[in-house]
């Protein structure tokens, strides 16, 4: 039987041959980790700071990390680093904290999901307006409630049922229709459900970190998270290509 290392190298070579993977140099990669354990607007989220600290440490091997936590994670500061990250060939965004859902005239069918930042919400449609204009590939990890649609646009098309791979993206318009978006999203749960954790961190994040190896592929990392958080029904969504090789490359 081939070792995991050799098998991953075969899969990586296949990614190069089929055009499904590109390895970015460190300087071409932006990494942003946000942890919202305490805020001036929302309740405490125990473990979110542990999550963001641990993910910042893990992801530091791939690029220079911008770590925003608690009072430093405002709507404007997070939006700014996301916009800057979207200019890179590879942008990795991680969030741990509360995720919200509520009525919103600008949201899809009058509802939006949002990240609960220090001074207010960062809505799904605002996140989409940033990542849909990205210059390269975008990898997003949302360890929060209502997270599987934390990045959708304002179209009025109804959300379709979830399945094991995430959900249908027929509601996304604009750049997606032109094939210009390359986006991978790992989410802790469906839009109308909850992610769990404790003072030691979130279930999804701990699932990713446990046994993590630089020889992992994106599929390896997803399987680890999916097993750890199966009861939450984590969602994986892929738009475009470039995610067939080693994780975070």
N, C-alpha and C positions, 0 to 999 in steps of 0.2 A: 504494500500500500504506500502511495506517495505521502511524504510528510506534508503537513500543513504549509510549511514554508515553500516547498517546491510547487505545490498545487496553486498557491497564491501567485507565484511568479508566472505560472502558465496562464492563469486568468488575467494577470496584468499584461502579459504579452498579447493576449487575445484582444484586450482593450485597445492597445496601440494599433493593432492590425485593423480593427473595425472602427477606429476613430472615436471610441467611447470613453477615452480617458486622456487627460493631459496633466502632467505633473508641473505644478507651479513652483518657481523658486521662492525662497523665503520672502524676498522683497516684493514678490508679486502677490503675497497672501496677507489679507487683513483678518485679524481675529478680535472679536468683541464678546466679552462675557459680562452679563448683567445679573446681579443678585439683589432681589428686593425682599429682605427679611423684615425691615421696618420702614415705614413711610409716614409722611405727615397726613396722608389722605386715607390709606387703607389699613386694615388690621395686620398684625404680625404674621409672618409666614416662616415658622421655625425651620431651620435647615437650609434656607435659600442662600445664606452667606457661605455656608460650608460647601454647598453645591458649586457656587460661582468661583470660590477659591480653588477647589479641586479641579474644576474644568479649566481654569486659567493656567494652572500648573501643567495639566495634561496637554493642553493645546499650545503651550509656549514653544514646544519643539517644532511647530509648523510655521510660526510667524510671530511678530511682535503683538502682544496681547494688550488690549485696552480693557481694563476692569472697572466697571461702574457699579457701585453698590449703594443701596439705601439713599441717603440724601443727595448723593452725586448722580443718581440715575433719574434725571428729570426727562420730561417729554422732549425738550429741546436738545439736551445733551445726547440722549440715545438716538434721536433722529439724525443729529449731526454726524455721529460716528458711523451710523448705518449708511448715510449718503457717501461718506468718504470711503467706506469699505466697498461699496458697490462699484467703485472705480477700478478696483483691483481685478486681477485675473481669477482669483479665488477669494471669496468673502465667507468667513465662518462666523455665524452669530449664534450665541447661546443665551438662553434666558431661564432663570429659575425664580419663581415668586408666584403671586396670585395672578390668575387670569380671570377676566370678567366677561359677562355677556349682558346686553341690555338693549332697550329700545333706542333706536337712533335713526332719524330721518334720512341720514346719509348712508346707512347700512343697507345690506341686501335684504329686501323685503321688510325694511324698517327695523332690522336687528343687526347689531355688530358685536364682534368679539374684540377684546382689547387687553393689552398688557397693563397691569396696575403699577404704574411708576410712582415716584415720590410725590409728584404734584398733580397727578391726573392720569387719564388713560391715553395710551398710544393705540389707535384703532387699527383694525385689520386692513381697512382700505388705505390708510396712510402708510402702513408697512408695504402693502402691495405697490403703491405709487413709487416707492423707492426701489424695491427689488426687481420690479418689472423693467426698470431702466438700467439694470446692472450691465457692466461691460464684459463680465466673464461669468463664471459659475458661482452659485450661491448655495451654501449649506446652512440650514437653520435647525436648531434644536430648541423646542419649547417644552420645558418641564413645568407645566401649569395647567390649570383647569381650562376647559373650553378651547383647547389648543389646536385642534386639527384644521380649523379654518381661521387661524390667526393672521392670515395674509391674503385674504380674498378681496376682490374689487367690489364696485358698487352696483354691478349689473342686477337686474331684477329677476333673472332666471332662478328657479327654485333649486335649493341644494338637493342633491340626489343621495340615496342611501349609502351608508358606509359599507365597506367590505374589508377584507384582511389587508388590502394594499392601500387603504386610505379612502378616498372618495372621488367621484367623478368631477372633472374640472370643466364641464361644459359651461359653467357660469363665468369662467374667466375670459376676458375679451382682450382687445388691443394687441400688445406685443406677443401674447401667446398664439393668437391666430396667425401671426407671421413667422412663428417658429423661432423667435428671438430670445426666449427665456430658457435658461438652464438652471433649474432650481430643484434642490432636494430638501425635503422637510421631514423631520422626525418629531412627532407630537405625542404627548403623554396620554391623550384621550380624545374622544370625539368632541364635537362642538358643544354638545349639550350634556357633558359629563365632567368627571373630576379626576384630577391626578392626586396622588397621595405621597406622603413622606413624613418625616419626623425631624428631630433635632440633628440626626445624622445625615440628612439629605433626602432628596426625592427618590422614589422607586426607579423611575426611568433613568435618572443620572447615575445612580449606583449600579444599575444594570449595565450601563455603557462602560463605566470605569472598571468593573470587576473583570479581571483577566485581560484587560486591554493590552494589545500588542501593536507595535508599529508595522507588523506584517499583516495586520487585519485588512480585509477589504471592506468596502461599504456594506456589503451583504453580511459579512461576519459581525460587524458592529450592530447592524439592525437585528439580526437573529438574537444576539445577546440581550438587547433591550426588550425585544418583543417577548422573550421568555420571562424575563424578570417582571415585566409590567403587564402580563397577559390579562389579568383581571380588570385592568383599566381600559383595555382595548386600544393600545397605542396605534397610531396611524403613521404610515409611511407614504409620502407623496413624491413622485418624480415627474418633473416637467423638463423635457429636453434630454440632453445626453451629458457625458463627461463624468459619470459616476460608476464606471465599470472597473476601476482599479483600486489601489490602496487608499484606505480611508484618509480624509483630510489632505489629499495630495492634489 
